[in-house]
Amino acid sequence: MAFGRSRKNKQKDTVDAADTADAPDTGASGTAESADDVVATPVAQATSLDGPAPAQDRVSSEDYARASLGPFDASEQDTEAGYIDLGALRIGAAQGLQLRLEVEERSKRVIAVTLDLGGSTLQLQAFAAPKTEGLWDEIREQIGVSIGSQGGTVEERPGVLGTELLAKVPAQTPDGQAGVRVARFVGVNGPRWFLRGVIGGPAALQSRAAAPMEQLFRSVVVVRGDHPLPPRELLQLKVPSNAAAAPTAPGAGTTRKNDLDPLERGPEITETR
């Protein structure tokens, strides 16, 4: 699929993974609509969906074996084949996977990538981190404050990717019922980098739908580089060199800068609309 660009203060570029890498057939199928099309879930449904993975598969961040399970550092994984090169991030290509790049209109800088697969989404951002300590503990606290300011709730819990947050913010469903927008915030500290993910759609609450998105997160390779950067500096992303551009419907895919920057004001739950 070609890129799609809006003409407002934020642009979302969409590209099919098969167009930018020699993608192996992983057996995954189906693609999601734009994350903006994920509507609020009725409260009753949000509380009745199956929960996280079995207890034996859930661990704290302190017990999560990143070096063996991923996401990986560029020094730990060969990305010559089967990966999409987005600069600071290398994404493992999968059948049916689509990528949307979040582009800041003012600077034209790519500030995040959203992966769409099987009706769920995974937004990724990578940041520089200190050598001796990670960022995830502090960032979870900031996310909680941000979600609370929107009238939402945050549950901190062990997960298959380490400690995670399940966030719910009140919202109205299309038919006028009381509902919530739901997202899972996951984060992993790596060598001098931090990778944050926001899981939306069915994967936010359904363990079966979550498995492919969790595997995508684990397969990510972070290219930190050797140059010095202050902690929390966003690692530079880029558009794949062999992606083709094409117009989309006017106004499609508009987001706000603060929706994407958990290290500045805190991520907005509207990422999962």
Secondary structure, DSSP 8 states (H G I E B T S, - for coil): --EEE-SSSEEEEEEEGGGTS-----S-------GGG---EEHHHHHHS--SS-GGG-B-GGG--HHHHS-EETTT---SSSEEE-BSEEEE--TT-EEEEEEETTT--EEEEEEEETTEEEEEEEEE--SS--SHHHHHHHHHHHHHHTT-EEEEE-BTTSSEEEEEEEEE-TTS-EEEEEEEEEEEEETTEEEEEEEEGGGGT-HHHHHHHHHHHHH-EE---SS---TT-B--B---TT--EEE-STTTT---GGGG-TTTT---GGGG-
